[in-house]
């Protein structure tokens, strides 16, 4: 099942803004949304604010890989927002294998520096240590620094006011 929410009521299907569809049905979904946000955490998915012509998909960590057959999303602006830790960047890397134009959201040094006080240690035995392909140079440098420092900033810890501000920047830039 793929769980998603339309962030603009005008896009709701029969008045339903939040849906879970079998993967095959999601793969052939007909919608006019322009932006799709994939998030790792359920709390983030549920709190995601209104944005015109947008949807948020609950990727459930590595579950985001199940979206690779939904080729219609390749024609949309795609944003992946995961935890700022080794696994968040590994998931972004895998997602970009299917959708190279995906942009990371709030997985940057600015966010890390601003909210470092909310971070926790990522235990060595839980760190992702495989290859990451398709990251930008800035993402790769941050990934390496996070692995070296055992740093983990979970997305649900970032204050919603900051999230809304960053999302508004995306809508304005379009």
Buried (B, 14 or more C-beta within 10 A) or exposed (E): EBBBBBBBEEBEEEEEBEBEBEEEEBBEBEBEBBBBBBBBBEEBBEEBEEBEBBBBBBBBBEBBEBBBEBEBBEEBBBBBBBBBBBBBBBBBBBBBEBBEEBBBBBBBEEBBEBBEEEBEEBEEEEBBEEEBEBBEEEBBEBBBEBBEEBBBBBBBBBEEEBBBEBBEEBEEEE
